[in-house]
Amino acid sequence: MSSIIDRILRKKSVRNEAALALSDRLSFGNSQIDHFLMETILGEEAVPEYRLFQKKLLLLQPGTCHAMKVELDLLNQYFEIVKRLMPAGFSLKWENRFQPENEVTVPALLLFPMIQNAVANGYHSMSSHPIRIRLSGSSKIMLFEVSHRMNHYLDGQFKHTLIADFQGRLEYLFPERHSLLLNSNSNTCRATLSIRF
């Protein structure tokens, strides 16, 4: 009887691992091809920086890691393109206090989903209500927080495939070494991620 139960549990474990691996690939793909940004680009005049940026993203492969500096450079390019595409304005407050003793590598596009969710689903045109991003930590732990003004016309600020796939990706890449807290009140939505390296 116990061998039957063991086989059933092993099958469930394999299926769960496969589902998490799929979430990892989907989350990477969602970040690699930002649907919100692409939809905005296609509705506007051509932005040459976007083509170069998208080419860089498409050269990345799922399952690869790169230096934190590369990830942050890609994010800064993303912010510049978003600023150019938002006719009503785009307000961002970015605070980077990440202080690694050694060079830290992270899975490619790890920091993108939380920011993409805020850009696509939040209000960020007023300087009094920017998207706020804080990155801190060291070679042992990373803390990453993204908050934005709530869009009251959306039902569930975090009920989006970007976040659902990202949760699966985190579980796949950092099982029992991460925490992702998603909360919102009547004004602000906040996503807080911590990862132990």
Disulfide bonds with the S-S distance in Angstrom:
none
